[in-house]
Amino acid sequence: MNKKPKFNKYGMTQWYWLARYHKNLKLGENVQIGAFSVLDCEMGMTIEDDVRIGFGSKILTFSTVDDKNGPIILKRGCRIGANTVVMPNTTIGENSIIGANSFVNRSIPANEIWAGTPVKLIRKLKKEKKK
């Protein structure tokens, strides 16, 4: 997304994703967030450059079910599949991929593919050689 989101008084954007407490959201460049996604930024959320979030995902910094809370950090180039839930106090590493319909209840290292409920390591990604 090259344009910055415009938030209405409820936190809804022109692309139909919602950011509760959007004042606590640090949003990088070239980020794509799918429609009907919900970002709960109450405890702070950082989304770095080139991140992709699939349709209908829920990314939470506060959980009323188990009283867990903490910031979310989505590192540069990570991708989150559609309908994924990311729980509080979690970091998704640079270039990592989370499969669709996953439940992320732990931090994910860089350059890995994780999927499932709860997420499990699928495989490590090969690091690209620098030119």
C-alpha positions in Angstrom: 0.0 0.0 0.0 1.6 3.2 -1.1 -1.2 5.4 0.3 -1.5 5.9 4.1 -4.7 4.5 5.6 -7.4 6.9 6.7 -9.1 5.9 9.9 -12.7 6.8 10.7 -13.7 7.4 14.4 -14.0 3.6 14.9 -10.6 2.8 13.4 -12.0 1.4 10.1 -9.9 2.1 7.0 -11.0 2.8 3.4 -9.8 -0.8 2.7 -12.2 -2.3 5.2 -9.7 -3.4 7.8 -10.0 -2.2 11.4 -7.3 -1.0 13.7 -8.5 -0.5 17.3 -6.3 2.0 19.1 -4.7 2.9 15.8 -2.7 5.7 17.4 -0.5 2.8 18.8 0.2 1.4 15.3 3.5 2.0 13.6 3.0 1.2 10.0 5.9 0.7 7.5 6.0 1.2 3.8 4.5 -1.1 1.1 2.3 -2.9 3.7 -0.8 -4.8 2.5 -3.6 -5.7 4.9 -6.5 -7.8 3.7 -10.1 -6.6 4.1 -12.0 -7.7 7.2 -8.8 -8.0 9.2 -8.7 -6.7 12.8 -5.6 -5.2 14.4 -5.9 -4.7 18.2 -3.2 -2.1 18.8 -4.0 -1.4 22.4 -0.5 -2.5 23.7 1.4 -1.3 20.6 1.9 -2.8 17.2 4.8 -2.4 14.8 4.4 -3.5 11.2 7.6 -3.1 9.2 8.1 -2.6 5.5 6.8 -5.1 2.9 4.5 -7.0 5.3 1.5 -8.9 3.9 -1.5 -9.8 6.0 -4.2 -12.0 4.5 -8.0 -11.3 4.5 -9.8 -11.8 7.8 -6.8 -12.1 10.1 -6.9 -11.1 13.7 -3.8 -9.7 15.4 -4.2 -9.1 19.1 -2.2 -7.2 21.7 -4.6 -8.0 24.5 -6.6 -11.2 25.2 -9.5 -11.1 27.6 -9.7 -14.9 27.7 -6.4 -15.5 29.4 -5.4 -11.9 30.3 -2.2 -12.1 28.2 -1.1 -8.8 26.7 1.9 -7.3 25.0 3.0 -5.7 21.7 3.1 -7.3 18.3 6.0 -6.9 16.0 5.8 -8.0 12.3 9.3 -7.8 10.9 10.1 -6.8 7.3 8.8 -9.0 4.6 6.9 -11.4 6.7 3.6 -12.8 5.3 0.5 -13.9 7.3 -2.0 -16.1 5.6 -5.8 -15.4 5.5 -7.9 -16.0 8.6 -4.9 -16.3 10.9 -5.0 -15.3 14.6 -1.8 -13.9 16.2 -1.9 -13.7 20.0 -0.3 -11.0 22.2 3.3 -10.4 22.9 4.5 -12.1 19.6 7.1 -11.3 17.0 7.0 -12.7 13.5 10.5 -12.8 12.1 11.8 -11.2 8.9 10.7 -13.0 5.7 8.8 -15.7 7.7 5.5 -17.1 6.4 2.5 -18.1 8.4 0.1 -20.4 6.7 -3.6 -19.5 6.3 -6.0 -20.4 9.2 -3.1 -20.7 11.7 -3.1 -19.9 15.4 0.1 -18.1 16.4 0.8 -18.4 20.1 4.6 -17.9 20.1 7.2 -15.8 18.4 8.4 -17.0 15.1 12.1 -16.8 14.0 13.2 -15.2 10.7 13.2 -17.1 7.5 10.8 -20.0 8.4 7.4 -21.3 7.4 5.0 -22.1 10.2 1.3 -23.3 10.0 -1.4 -25.0 12.0 -3.4 -24.6 15.2 -1.3 -24.0 17.1 1.5 -23.2 14.7 4.3 -25.7 14.1 7.5 -25.3 12.1 7.0 -26.6 8.5 10.5 -25.8 7.2 13.3 -23.2 7.2 13.6 -21.0 4.1 16.8 -20.9 2.2 18.6 -17.6 2.7 19.1 -15.6 -0.4 22.6 -14.9 -1.4 23.5 -11.3 -1.5 24.7 -10.0 -4.9 
